[in-house]
Amino acid sequence: MTLRMSAGLSLPIESIVETFAILGKRGSGKTSAAVVMAEEMIGAGHPVVIVDPVGVWWGLRSSKTGKGDGLPVVIFGGDHADVPMEEKAGQIIADAVITGRFPAILDLSHLSKSAMRRFMTDFLERMYHRNRDPLHLIVDEADLLAPQRLPAEGLRLFGAMDDIQRRGRARGIGTTLITQRPAVLNKDLLSQAEVLVALRLTGARDVAAIDEWVRLNADEDEAKAVKASLASLAVGTAWFWSPSLLGVLQKVPIRRRTTFDSSATPKPGAPRPVASAFAAVDTAALGSQISALTAEAAANDPAALRTEVAKLRRELATERARTPAPNPAPETRVETVTVEVPVLTPEHLELLDQVTDQVRVHTAGAADAVDAAVERMRDEVGNLARVLDGIRDATRTTPAAPTRRVQDKVTPVPVTPTVVPTRVSPGAGDVKLSKAQRLILTALAQQGVRTAKQVALLTAYSHKSGGYRNALSGLRTAGYIDGSGTTGMTITDDGLDALGDYTPLPTGQALLDWWKDNHLGKAERAIVDVLVEHHPRPVPVTEIAERTDYSAASGGYRNALSRLRSLEVAYNANPGVLALSDQFFG
């Protein structure tokens, strides 16, 4: 099966997933050439999507005379819409085309330029990420969407077009870019075309713009013959130039279109041709499909889900703060209580000092780390001693006469048993926190609800280390933190009192800078810079690796991705696709 462009030239069916550029001045026949390509591809049973900023492609639905059926192309938007279009529907329409596999016209003529860019950005990003079967995308007046001089609000759209133009073939997407001003079309896109279709061009800058393509794809001697003839080509005659894909350099008159010419220029004094018959499309089934896709998108919107989770967390924290701790019922009698409290005896401390000296001799570089470990152990001994004092005070001040003698028995235990969860009031005396405990409380005060693993990352401790777990246990026993280390911990009011002054986190860009300066390594910062550049578009992790010069399979790169997800700086928008948290853009 081939695509017949003229009596003397047919393109292979594989052209559906290749890249074309159709260049020609106004009235040279460039739109008709693209229509012939679309007719051939649709006739071969493959979906074609036409991006129509001007509103002149609707004639595909009618016959050449306008009195019979044309092709069953669904028209979104414009004066002949089967389905109305609005700027936020880009992803939904892309999903409908991908799943329905039908040809479509995206008539953008009723949208402003800004709305046009927003719609096409969402549409192209979704098309690139989800399409896998052969589909051809025709972009008329391509310089409107991807000019050589990109406006700031057009950078994300250009990124989406560049992805499709460079790597769309692997996703089953081919492209045809049409412009009457090749000098204005972005050269990064034009240079990626495999097939150049050149119609009549007269402007010196437009003819010169072809040189970029020639330098990358063709022979300069052949280029001289082509450029010399461009100004005199008849309407509808084109050079097909494909050195690598087709191995052809051929000048051909393109065959006439078989559908209604809705792009014809009105002639003065003559009635404008109109079409009275159109091919039928199943708009009811299409409406049901779009409704289902809309509901699915709303249910799975990552931003909405994250907002809901954050809302529920805030409500939970508010309710916890609002609910007073239950007052224990007064005891009528005092029972003998035996409390096993893990302590380090002087012998243990002496042994630790000896080990410390030995380690310093054999590993001098680790001395500071050993000192820090000993300091944490000494702090923990002090915390446990205060717990014991609290238990003693509670048993001494309990009202009512005891029926038998209260016995406080302290037994040194070499391992860590379960400690009776007795709360020590911070008002009972000066609060002494270890370095680890102060860092943990600061992290929870700044971050809100966090798991034990997340707090460990924030405080540079291993969440499996004994010192870190002991610090958490001491804070929980003292009533300074609440919640589960697995599902999320919070700092209590007593914990805030014990912590004292701390620096709240900044917001927006300043918050992102805080993360980069304090908690992110080189790889994480490079990944974040790519996500910021493309926000709010999610970026495949393979593309991030390519842009940051890391191997996507390396352990360091995968660990950096995992760390960003664990810290909730970024999240998986889809499997293998990463996006930056919305907290930095609120």
C-alpha positions in Angstrom: 0.0 0.0 0.0 1.3 3.5 -0.9 0.2 7.1 -0.7 -0.3 8.4 -4.2 0.8 12.1 -4.4 0.9 12.3 -8.2 0.9 10.2 -11.3 4.7 9.9 -11.0 5.2 9.7 -7.2 3.9 7.5 -4.5 5.1 7.5 -0.8 5.5 4.3 1.2 2.8 3.7 3.8 5.6 4.0 6.5 5.5 7.7 5.7 2.7 8.0 8.2 5.3 8.0 11.1 7.8 10.2 9.3 8.4 14.0 9.4 7.5 16.3 6.5 7.8 20.0 6.0 5.6 21.6 3.3 6.9 25.1 2.4 5.3 27.5 -0.1 4.1 31.1 -0.4 0.4 32.0 -0.2 -1.5 30.6 -3.1 1.2 28.1 -4.1 -0.9 25.0 -3.3 0.7 24.0 0.0 -2.6 23.4 1.8 -3.9 21.3 -1.1 -0.7 19.2 -1.0 -1.3 18.5 2.7 -5.0 17.7 2.0 -3.9 15.1 -0.6 -1.6 13.5 2.0 -4.4 13.5 4.5 -6.8 11.9 2.0 -4.3 9.2 1.2 -3.6 8.4 4.9 -7.2 8.4 6.0 -8.1 6.2 3.0 -5.4 3.8 4.1 -7.2 3.4 7.5 -4.9 5.5 9.7 -5.9 8.4 11.9 -4.8 11.8 10.9 -5.1 14.9 13.2 -5.1 18.3 11.5 -4.3 21.3 13.6 -6.2 24.1 11.8 -5.6 27.7 13.3 -7.4 29.4 10.4 -10.6 27.2 10.1 -10.2 26.1 6.4 -9.9 22.3 6.7 -13.6 21.4 7.3 -14.0 20.6 3.5 -12.6 17.1 4.1 -16.1 16.2 5.3 -17.7 16.9 1.9 -17.1 15.7 -1.7 -15.3 17.7 -4.3 -18.5 19.2 -5.5 -19.9 19.8 -2.0 -23.0 17.7 -2.8 -21.8 14.3 -1.5 -20.1 12.7 1.4 -16.4 13.3 2.0 -14.3 11.7 4.7 -15.7 10.8 8.2 -13.5 13.3 10.0 -14.6 14.6 13.4 -14.4 18.4 13.7 -13.6 19.9 17.1 -14.3 23.6 17.4 -14.9 26.3 14.7 -17.9 27.1 12.6 -18.5 23.5 11.5 -17.9 21.8 14.9 -19.3 18.3 15.7 -18.0 18.9 19.2 -17.3 22.4 20.7 -13.8 23.1 21.9 -12.6 25.0 24.9 -9.0 25.7 25.9 -8.9 23.3 28.9 -10.1 20.3 26.8 -6.7 19.4 25.2 -5.9 16.3 27.3 -9.5 14.9 27.0 -9.6 15.3 23.2 -6.1 13.8 22.9 -7.4 10.8 24.9 -10.4 10.5 22.7 -8.4 10.4 19.5 -5.9 8.0 20.9 -8.5 5.5 22.2 -11.0 6.0 19.3 -8.4 6.0 16.5 -10.5 8.3 14.3 -9.3 11.2 12.0 -10.0 14.7 13.5 -9.7 18.4 12.8 -8.8 20.7 15.7 -10.3 24.0 14.5 -8.6 26.6 16.7 -10.0 29.6 14.8 -12.3 30.7 17.6 -9.5 30.7 20.3 -7.2 33.6 21.1 -3.5 33.0 20.6 -2.9 32.5 24.3 -5.8 30.0 24.6 -4.6 28.3 21.4 -1.2 27.7 23.0 -2.7 26.4 26.2 -4.9 23.9 24.4 -2.2 22.7 22.1 0.3 22.3 24.9 -2.0 20.0 26.8 -3.0 18.1 23.6 0.5 17.5 22.4 2.0 16.5 25.8 -0.8 14.0 26.3 -0.4 12.7 22.7 3.3 12.2 23.1 3.0 10.4 26.4 0.1 8.1 25.6 0.0 7.3 21.9 1.7 4.2 20.6 0.0 3.3 17.3 0.6 4.9 13.9 -0.9 8.4 13.7 -0.1 11.5 11.6 -0.2 15.0 12.9 -0.6 17.9 10.4 0.0 21.4 11.7 -1.1 24.1 9.4 0.4 27.6 9.8 3.0 25.9 12.1 4.9 29.2 12.6 2.0 30.5 14.7 2.7 27.7 17.3 6.5 27.4 16.9 8.0 30.7 15.7 11.7 31.3 15.5 11.4 33.9 18.3 9.6 32.1 21.1 7.5 34.2 23.5 7.9 33.3 27.2 4.4 31.8 27.3 5.2 29.6 24.3 8.2 27.8 25.7 6.3 24.8 27.1 4.3 24.4 23.8 7.5 24.5 21.9 9.0 21.8 24.2 6.0 19.6 23.4 6.3 20.1 19.7 10.0 19.5 19.8 9.5 16.2 21.7 7.1 15.0 19.0 9.2 16.2 16.1 12.4 14.6 17.4 11.2 11.5 19.2 7.6 11.1 18.1 8.4 8.3 15.7 9.1 6.0 18.6 5.6 6.8 19.9 4.0 6.1 16.5 3.6 9.8 15.6 4.5 11.3 12.3 4.2 15.0 11.5 3.7 17.5 8.7 4.5 21.1 9.3 3.1 23.6 6.9 4.2 27.3 6.6 4.3 30.0 4.0 7.2 31.6 5.8 10.0 29.1 6.5 12.2 32.0 7.7 9.8 32.4 10.6 9.3 28.7 11.5 11.6 27.6 14.3 14.7 26.0 12.8 15.0 23.4 15.5 11.8 21.9 14.1 12.4 22.5 10.4 15.8 20.8 10.6 14.2 17.6 11.9 12.0 17.0 8.8 12.9 13.9 6.8 11.0 15.0 3.7 11.1 18.5 2.3 8.1 19.4 0.1 9.0 22.8 -1.5 6.4 24.7 -3.6 6.8 28.2 -5.0 8.9 30.5 -2.8 10.0 34.0 -3.8 11.3 35.7 -0.7 15.1 35.7 -0.3 14.9 35.0 3.4 12.5 32.1 2.9 14.6 30.5 0.2 17.7 31.0 2.4 15.9 29.3 5.3 16.0 26.0 3.3 19.8 26.0 3.6 19.7 24.9 7.2 17.8 21.7 6.1 20.1 21.2 3.1 23.2 21.3 5.4 21.8 18.5 7.5 20.1 16.4 5.0 21.1 17.0 1.4 23.8 17.8 -1.2 24.7 21.4 -1.9 25.0 20.8 -5.6 21.4 19.5 -5.7 20.3 22.4 -3.6 21.4 24.9 -6.2 19.1 23.4 -8.9 16.2 23.3 -6.5 16.6 26.9 -5.2 17.0 28.3 -8.7 13.6 26.9 -9.7 11.5 27.8 -6.6 10.4 31.2 -7.7 9.0 29.9 -11.1 7.2 26.8 -9.9 3.6 26.5 -11.1 0.7 26.4 -8.6 0.5 22.8 -7.2 3.9 21.7 -8.4 6.4 20.8 -5.7 9.9 19.4 -5.2 9.8 16.2 -3.1 13.3 16.0 -1.6 14.2 13.1 0.7 17.9 12.0 0.5 17.7 9.4 3.4 14.1 8.2 3.8 12.9 8.0 0.1 16.2 8.6 -1.7 14.4 10.9 -4.1 14.7 14.4 -5.5 11.7 14.8 -7.8 9.6 17.7 -9.1 6.0 16.6 -9.6 2.6 18.2 -10.1 0.5 17.1 -7.1 -2.8 15.4 -7.9 -6.1 17.3 -7.4 -7.8 16.8 -4.0 -11.0 14.7 -4.0 -12.7 16.6 -1.2 -14.3 20.0 -1.1 -11.8 23.0 -1.4 -12.8 24.9 1.7 -9.6 26.9 1.7 -10.1 28.4 -1.8 -9.7 32.2 -1.9 -13.0 34.0 -2.7 -13.1 35.7 -6.1 -14.5 39.2 -6.4 -18.0 39.2 -7.9 -18.4 35.4 -7.8 -20.5 33.6 -5.2 -18.5 31.7 -2.6 -18.8 27.9 -3.1 -20.6 26.1 -0.3 -21.0 22.5 0.6 -24.4 21.0 1.3 -23.6 17.4 2.1 -21.2 16.0 4.7 -20.0 12.5 5.7 -21.8 11.4 8.9 -19.9 10.8 12.2 -21.3 9.2 15.4 -21.4 12.2 17.6 -23.5 10.4 20.2 -20.9 7.7 20.8 -18.1 10.3 20.7 -20.0 12.4 23.3 -20.3 9.3 25.6 -16.6 8.6 25.2 -15.6 12.1 26.0 -17.9 12.2 29.0 -16.3 9.0 30.3 -12.8 10.3 29.7 -13.7 13.6 31.5 -14.9 11.7 34.6 -11.9 9.5 34.6 -9.5 12.4 34.3 -11.3 14.2 37.2 -11.1 11.1 39.4 -7.3 10.6 38.7 -6.1 14.2 38.6 -2.9 14.1 40.7 -3.2 17.8 41.7 -6.8 17.3 42.9 -5.8 14.2 44.8 -2.8 15.9 46.5 -5.0 18.8 47.4 -7.5 16.5 49.0 -4.8 14.6 50.9 -3.3 17.9 52.2 -6.8 19.1 53.3 -7.5 15.9 55.2 -4.1 16.1 56.9 -4.8 19.6 58.0 -8.2 18.7 59.3 -6.7 15.7 61.2 -4.0 17.9 62.8 -6.7 20.5 63.8 -8.9 17.9 65.4 -5.9 16.4 67.3 -5.0 19.8 68.6 -8.6 20.5 69.5 -9.2 17.3 71.4 -7.9 17.5 75.0 -6.0 14.6 76.5 -8.2 12.5 78.7 -7.8 13.0 82.5 -6.9 9.8 84.2 -9.4 8.6 86.8 -8.2 9.1 90.3 -6.6 6.0 91.8 -8.1 4.5 94.9 -5.1 2.4 95.8 -1.5 2.2 95.0 -0.1 -1.0 93.7 3.5 -2.0 93.7 5.0 -1.0 90.4 8.2 -2.6 89.0 9.6 -0.5 86.1 12.4 -1.8 84.0 14.2 1.2 82.6 17.1 0.8 80.1 20.1 2.6 81.5 23.8 2.7 80.9 25.8 2.0 84.0 29.1 3.7 84.7 30.8 0.5 83.7 29.1 0.8 80.3 30.2 4.4 79.8 33.7 3.5 80.8 33.7 0.7 78.2 32.4 3.1 75.6 35.2 5.5 76.3 37.7 2.6 75.9 36.1 1.6 72.6 36.2 5.2 71.5 39.9 5.5 72.2 40.6 2.3 70.3 38.6 3.5 67.3 40.4 6.8 67.3 43.7 4.9 67.1 42.7 2.7 64.2 40.3 5.1 62.3 41.3 8.6 63.1 39.0 10.0 60.4 35.9 8.6 62.3 36.7 10.3 65.6 34.1 13.0 65.2 31.3 10.6 64.4 32.2 8.4 67.4 32.1 11.5 69.7 28.7 12.4 68.3 27.4 8.8 68.9 28.7 8.9 72.5 27.0 12.3 73.1 23.7 10.9 71.8 24.0 7.9 74.2 24.8 10.2 77.2 21.8 12.4 76.2 19.6 9.3 76.1 20.8 8.3 79.6 19.7 11.7 80.9 16.3 11.4 79.2 15.7 7.9 80.7 16.7 9.2 84.1 14.0 12.0 83.8 11.5 9.4 82.8 12.3 7.4 85.9 12.0 10.5 88.1 8.6 11.2 86.5 7.4 7.7 87.4 8.6 8.1 91.0 6.9 11.5 91.4 3.6 10.0 90.0 3.7 7.1 92.5 4.6 9.4 95.5 1.8 12.0 94.8 -1.1 9.5 94.2 -3.9 10.1 96.8 -5.3 7.5 99.1 -3.6 5.2 101.6 -1.6 2.4 100.1 -2.6 -1.1 100.9 1.0 -2.3 100.6 4.3 -0.6 100.3 5.2 1.0 97.0 8.5 -0.4 95.7 10.5 1.4 93.0 12.9 -1.1 91.5 15.3 0.0 88.8 17.0 -2.8 86.9 19.8 -2.1 84.4 18.9 -3.8 81.2 21.5 -4.3 78.4 18.9 -4.3 75.6 16.1 -1.9 74.8 12.8 -3.1 76.3 9.4 -1.4 76.1 9.3 1.7 78.3 6.1 2.5 80.3 4.6 5.5 78.4 4.7 8.0 81.2 4.5 11.6 80.1 6.9 14.1 81.6 5.5 17.7 81.8 7.9 20.2 80.2 6.9 22.6 82.9 8.4 20.4 85.6 11.9 21.7 84.9 14.3 22.8 82.2 13.8 20.8 79.1 17.0 19.2 77.8 16.9 17.9 74.2 19.6 15.9 72.5 20.9 17.1 69.1 18.9 14.4 67.3 15.7 15.2 69.2 16.0 18.9 68.5 16.5 18.2 64.8 13.5 15.9 64.7 11.2 18.4 66.5 12.4 21.2 64.1 11.7 19.0 61.1 8.1 18.2 62.3 7.4 21.8 63.3 8.5 23.0 59.8 7.1 20.2 57.7 3.9 19.1 59.4 2.9 15.4 59.1 5.9 13.3 58.1 6.8 9.6 58.4 9.8 8.4 60.4 11.7 7.7 57.1 11.0 11.2 55.8 12.2 12.8 59.1 15.3 10.7 59.0 16.1 12.1 55.5 15.5 15.6 56.7 17.8 15.2 59.7 20.5 13.2 57.9 20.1 10.2 60.1 19.5 6.6 59.1 15.9 5.6 60.0 17.2 2.2 61.0 19.9 3.4 63.4 19.4 2.7 67.1 20.3 6.3 68.0 17.6 7.7 65.8 15.0 5.3 67.0 15.9 6.0 70.6 15.5 9.7 70.0 12.0 9.1 68.5 11.1 6.9 71.5 12.2 9.5 74.0 10.2 12.2 72.3 7.1 10.0 72.1 7.5 9.0 75.7 7.8 12.7 76.7 4.6 13.5 74.8 6.4 15.8 72.3 5.4 13.9 69.2 2.3 12.0 68.2 1.2 9.6 65.5 2.8 6.6 63.7 6.2 6.5 62.2 4.7 4.6 59.2 1.6 6.7 58.4 2.8 10.1 59.8 4.0 11.8 62.9 3.2 15.4 64.2 4.7 17.6 66.8 2.4 18.2 69.9 1.9 21.5 71.7 4.2 20.3 74.4 6.8 19.5 71.8 6.5 23.0 70.4 7.0 24.4 73.9 10.1 22.2 74.5 11.5 23.1 71.1 11.1 26.9 71.6 11.9 29.2 68.7 12.5 27.8 65.2 12.6 29.2 61.7 9.4 28.5 59.6 9.8 27.4 56.1 9.6 30.0 53.3 7.1 29.6 50.4 7.2 29.5 46.6 10.5 29.9 44.9 12.2 30.6 48.2 11.0 27.2 49.5 12.5 25.5 46.4 15.8 27.3 47.0 15.7 26.1 50.7 15.4 22.5 49.6 18.2 22.8 47.1 20.5 24.6 49.6 19.9 22.3 52.6 18.7 18.8 51.6 19.4 18.1 47.9 22.6 16.7 46.4 24.0 17.5 42.9 21.8 14.9 41.1 18.6 15.9 42.9 19.3 19.6 42.1 19.9 18.8 38.4 16.6 16.8 38.3 14.7 19.6 40.0 16.1 22.2 37.5 14.7 20.1 34.6 11.3 19.8 36.4 11.2 23.6 37.0 11.9 24.2 33.3 9.0 22.1 32.2 6.5 22.7 35.1 3.6 21.9 35.2 4.3 19.3 32.4 5.4 16.0 33.9 8.7 14.8 32.4 9.7 11.1 31.7 12.5 10.0 33.9 14.4 8.8 30.8 14.2 12.3 29.3 15.4 13.8 32.7 18.4 11.5 32.6 19.2 12.6 29.1 19.0 16.3 29.9 21.1 15.9 33.1 23.7 13.6 31.5 23.0 10.8 33.9 22.4 7.1 33.0 18.8 6.3 33.6 19.9 2.8 34.8 22.5 4.0 37.3 22.0 3.5 41.0 22.9 7.0 41.8 20.3 8.4 39.4 17.6 6.1 40.7 18.4 6.9 44.3 18.1 10.6 43.5 14.7 10.1 42.0 13.6 8.0 45.1 14.9 10.6 47.5 12.9 13.4 45.7 9.8 11.3 45.9 10.3 10.4 49.6 10.8 14.0 50.5 7.6 14.9 48.4 9.6 17.4 46.4 8.4 15.5 43.3 5.9 12.8 42.6 5.1 10.2 39.9 2.4 11.8 37.7 2.3 8.5 35.8 4.5 5.4 35.8 8.0 6.5 34.7 6.9 10.2 34.6 8.0 12.7 37.2 6.5 16.1 38.1 7.5 18.8 40.6 5.3 19.3 43.7 2.7 22.1 43.4 3.8 23.4 46.8 6.5 25.5 45.1 4.0 27.3 42.8 1.0 27.9 45.1 
